[in-house]
Amino acid sequence: MGQSFKQKILLVAFGVCLFVALFNLASVLAFLGRLFQLFLPIIVGGILALFLNVPVTGIQKRLESFFQGKKKAPSRKLIQLISIFLTLTGLILVLALVIILLVPQLFRSVQSIYEEIMIKVPDWMVFLEQPNLNAPWLEELLSSINLENVMKALTGGIDTLLTHTLGLLSFTANLLVTGFFAIIFCLYITFGKDSLSRQARGLVSAYLKPSWADNILRFSRMFSKTFSSFLTGQCVEAIILGLMMFLAFTFFKLPYASLVGVLTAVLALIPYVGSYIAGATSLLLTFLFDPTAVLRCLLVYASVQFVEGQFIYPRVVGASVGLSAFYTLIAALIGGRLFGLLGIILFIPLTAVAVELIKEDAKKRLEKREAMAVQKDGKVV
């Protein structure tokens, strides 16, 4: 009776809180927004640690296997530290490779455009200085210019530019501070994941019913394993796409084949969205090198992306997490619609875990139903 009374009190209190929150929705949302901003570095750090944990764990397992049975084997903490160092070094090297390939090409393209403009400037000046130049549109444009309005526009533009510049500086400073603390939290979580995992398991087991605790811990293990497989499949798919793009650009004699291949492979780690960024960059580079080849570049890039998106990505990534191509596309679509890029990345492994749990539950129900039917027919003593 006492337990039932407590449950009723909690239910009434929850109803009152929900009623007050609904009638003060703006204040509640503002409070939640401030709370989110406060914990944003921790949230971002946790998400980064989730991604960083996959290569770190893979390297750590291989190092532990290599040193197993040896007399002078390093401690687990040292192996973990080496794994983190190797992972971060690999990421920095990949980023440096992209910058080394991309920046000189962009610089050369911009320089060639500047040189072309400087060559054309004397011709333009000769054209404009013709005594009997017949350009009514130019005369109309010059006569419509009001110096007073121009000065007002420039003055207002300077004030607006100053305001936007200050806002941009403030945003950049906040972004740098958030990023710095997020990286610190990410490294702390990655390095202390064993102790944090033990603490989390202890809290779940202490405050929840045994059946609930077992289900939550089992779901966490399944998600961790599936997410690791998903990232592995994503990396394999990125390498395949980069090679396909390099071969296609080379075959059709498009510029920057190696750069586009590397850039596409790196950005393909961002599901679906990365392809648009890589495509826009490829078109820009092609335009700077040879404007007449832009249409050919667009057709080649779109064709390769279509083949990869329809036939390779769902099968490679879907197979890595145990999902069919159909469910992989649905998970990516729903996750992207709800939560953007992060939703795409998280919804595919979440859907894989949900499908696996539903299959297990359906199998148990069918087995239970069959057992009950057999007992009812008197075939089991």
NUMINU-238039 format. One line per 10 residues: number of its first residue (from 1); their letters; for each residue x, y, z of C-alpha. Coordinates in steps of 0.5 Angstrom, whole numbers. Each point is the difference from the previous one (the first is absolute). Layout:
BEGIN
NUM = a = X/Y/Z  ... .
***
This chain:
BEGIN
1 = mgqsfkqkil = 0/0/0  6/5/2  3/-2/-7  -6/2/-4  -1/6/4  7/2/-2  -1/-1/-7  -7/4/0  4/6/3  5/0/-5 .
11 = lvafgvclfv = -5/-1/-6  -4/6/3  7/4/1  2/-2/-7  -7/3/-3  0/6/4  7/1/-3  -2/-1/-7  -6/4/1  5/6/2 .
21 = alfnlasvla = 5/-1/-5  -5/0/-6  -3/7/2  7/3/1  3/-4/-6  4/6/-3  3/1/7  2/-8/0  3/0/-7  4/6/2 .
31 = flgrlfqlfl = 2/-3/6  2/-7/-4  4/5/-5  4/3/5  1/-7/4  2/-3/-7  5/6/-1  3/-2/6  1/-7/-1  2/1/-7 .
41 = piivggilal = 7/-2/1  -1/-6/3  -5/-2/-5  4/1/-6  6/-3/4  -4/-6/1  -2/-1/-7  7/1/-2  2/-5/5  -5/-5/-3 .
51 = flnvpvtgiq = 3/1/-7  7/0/3  -1/-7/4  -1/-4/-7  7/1/-2  3/0/7  -3/-6/2  2/-4/-7  8/2/1  -1/-1/7 .
61 = krlesffqgk = -2/-7/-1  5/-2/-5  6/3/5  -3/-4/5  0/-6/-4  7/1/-3  3/1/8  -4/-6/2  5/-5/4  6/4/-1 .
71 = kkapsrkliq = 4/2/7  1/7/-1  -7/2/-2  -2/7/1  -6/1/5  -7/1/-3  0/8/1  6/0/-4  -3/-4/-5  -6/5/0 .
81 = lisifltltg = 4/6/0  4/-3/-6  -6/-1/-4  -3/7/1  6/3/-2  1/-4/-6  -8/1/-2  1/8/1  7/-1/-4  -4/-3/-6 .
91 = lilvlalvii = -6/5/0  5/6/0  4/-4/-6  -6/-1/-4  -2/8/1  7/2/-1  0/-4/-7  -7/3/-2  3/7/1  6/-1/-3 .
101 = llvpqlfrsv = -3/-3/-6  -6/5/0  3/7/2  6/0/-6  -5/-2/-5  -5/6/2  6/5/1  2/-2/-8  -7/1/-2  -1/7/3 .
111 = qsiyeeimik = 6/2/-2  -1/-2/-8  -7/3/1  4/7/2  5/-1/-5  -6/-1/-6  -3/7/3  6/4/0  1/-2/-7  -7/2/-2 .
121 = vpdwmvfleq = 0/6/4  4/5/-6  -5/-3/-5  -6/2/5  3/7/1  1/1/-8  -7/-2/-1  -3/5/5  4/6/-2  -2/-1/-7 .
131 = pnlnapwlee = -3/8/-2  -6/-3/-4  -2/-6/5  -7/-1/-1  -2/-3/7  -7/3/2  -1/-5/6  7/3/3  -2/7/-1  -7/-1/3 .
141 = llssinlenv = 4/-4/6  5/6/1  -6/5/0  -4/-4/5  5/0/5  -1/5/6  6/2/4  -4/2/6  -4/-7/0  7/-4/-1 .
151 = mkaltggidt = 3/4/6  -6/-2/4  0/-7/-2  8/-1/1  -1/3/7  -6/-4/2  4/-6/-3  6/1/4  -4/1/7  -4/-7/-2 .
161 = llthtlglls = 7/-3/-2  3/2/7  -6/-3/3  1/-7/-4  7/0/1  -1/1/8  -5/-5/0  4/-5/-4  6/1/4  -4/-1/6 .
171 = ftanllvtgf = -3/-7/-3  7/-2/-2  3/1/7  -6/-4/3  1/-5/-5  8/-1/1  -1/0/8  -6/-5/-1  5/-4/-5  5/0/5 .
181 = faiifclyit = -3/-3/6  -4/-5/-5  7/-3/-2  2/0/8  -6/-4/2  0/-4/-6  7/-2/2  -1/-1/7  -6/-4/-2  4/-5/-5 .
191 = fgkdslsrqa = 6/-1/5  -5/-1/6  -5/-4/-4  1/-6/5  -1/3/6  -6/4/-3  -3/-6/-2  0/-4/7  -3/6/3  -5/1/-5 .
201 = rglvsaylkp = -2/-8/1  0/1/7  -5/6/0  -4/-4/-5  0/-6/5  -1/4/6  -6/4/-2  -4/-4/-5  -4/-7/1  5/-6/-2 .
211 = swadnilrfs = -4/-1/-7  0/7/-2  8/1/2  1/-7/-4  -4/3/-6  4/7/0  7/-3/1  -2/-5/-6  -2/5/-4  6/4/1 .
221 = rmfsktfssf = 4/-6/-2  -4/-1/-6  1/7/-2  7/1/1  2/-6/-4  -5/2/-6  2/7/0  8/-2/0  -2/-5/-6  -4/6/-3 .
231 = ltgqcveaii = 6/5/0  4/-6/-3  -5/-1/-6  0/8/-1  8/0/0  0/-6/-5  -6/4/-4  4/6/0  6/-3/-3  -4/-4/-6 .
241 = lglmmflaft = -3/7/-2  7/4/0  3/-6/-4  -6/0/-5  0/8/0  7/0/-2  0/-5/-5  -6/3/-3  3/7/0  6/-3/-3 .
251 = ffklpyaslv = -4/-4/-6  -3/6/-2  6/5/0  -3/5/6  5/4/4  2/-2/7  -2/-7/0  5/-2/6  -2/6/4  -8/-1/-2 .
261 = gvltavlali = 1/-8/2  3/2/7  -5/6/1  -6/-5/-1  3/-6/4  1/5/6  -7/4/-1  -3/-7/-1  1/-1/8  -6/4/0 .
271 = pyvgsyiaga = -6/-4/-2  -4/3/-6  2/8/2  7/-1/-2  -1/-2/-7  -3/7/-1  6/4/3  5/-5/-4  -4/1/-6  -1/8/0 .
281 = tsllltflfd = 8/0/2  1/-4/-6  -4/4/-5  4/7/3  6/-3/-1  -2/-2/-7  -2/6/-2  6/4/2  4/-5/-4  -4/0/-6 .
291 = ptavlrcllv = -7/3/0  -2/-4/-6  1/-7/3  -5/2/6  -6/-4/-3  4/-6/-2  2/0/8  -7/1/2  -2/-6/-4  5/-5/2 .
301 = yasvqfvegq = 0/2/7  -8/-1/1  1/-6/-4  5/-3/5  -4/2/6  -6/-3/-3  3/-6/-1  3/0/7  -6/3/4  -5/-5/-3 .
311 = fiyprvvgas = 4/-7/-1  6/1/4  -1/4/7  -6/-4/2  3/-7/-1  7/2/3  -3/4/6  -6/-4/1  4/-7/0  5/3/5 .
321 = vglsafytli = -6/1/5  -5/-5/-2  -5/4/-4  -3/-1/-7  1/6/-5  -7/1/1  0/1/8  7/4/-1  -3/5/-5  -6/1/5 .
331 = aaliggrlfg = 4/1/6  5/5/-3  -6/4/-3  -4/0/6  6/2/5  2/5/-5  -7/3/0  0/1/7  7/1/3  4/2/-7 .
341 = llgiilfipl = 7/-3/0  0/-3/7  -6/-3/-1  2/-4/-7  6/-2/4  -3/-3/6  -7/-2/-3  3/-6/-4  3/-4/6  -6/2/4 .
351 = tavavelike = -4/-3/-5  4/-6/-1  0/-1/8  -8/1/0  -1/-5/-6  4/-5/4  -3/1/6  -7/-1/-4  2/-6/-3  2/-3/7 .
361 = dakkrlekre = -6/2/3  -4/-3/-6  4/-7/0  -2/0/8  -7/1/-1  -1/-5/-6  4/-5/4  -4/1/6  -7/-1/-4  3/-6/-3 .
371 = amavqkdgkv = 2/-3/7  -7/2/2  -4/-3/-6  4/-7/1  -2/0/7  -7/1/-1  0/-6/-5  3/-4/5  6/-2/-3  5/2/5 .
381 = v = -1/-4/7 .
***
